[in-house]
Amino acid sequence: MSRRATYFQSIDDLRANDAQIYYYDETWSNLGDEKRSIWLGDRLRKNDGKGKRLAISAMINNHGVDTDTIDIFVCDEDHTMNSSYFIEWLRKAAEHLRRQYCDSTRICIVLDNAR
């Protein structure tokens, strides 16, 4: 069976058994991306759109983003999350999800295959 078919069969099995399925998602943004210019009282402040690069991670399920799992951090010059930081964030997110549900509830966290 192909990996894709195996994945969808596993997701179907989890859904059939009332498991809570969460998907990990991440995105990137520059601190100055929000607006190029804004009014501050009686003057206009210009923004060049540059700034520190931010990484944003969260767990998402069919009800939307779990806001308690959102993590925003400033990236290094390579714009990467290191494995230690990611594993610690994942541990905290998993602990949060476990506290939300009783011990007998199955929780599945789906990660993409980034390397």
Buried (B, 14 or more C-beta within 10 A) or exposed (E): EEEEEEEEEEBEEBEEEEBBBBBBBEEEBEEEBEEEEEEEEEEEEEBEEEBEBBBEBBBBBEEEEBEEBEBEBEBEEEEEBEEEBBEEBBEEBBEEBEEEEEEEEEBBBBEEEEE
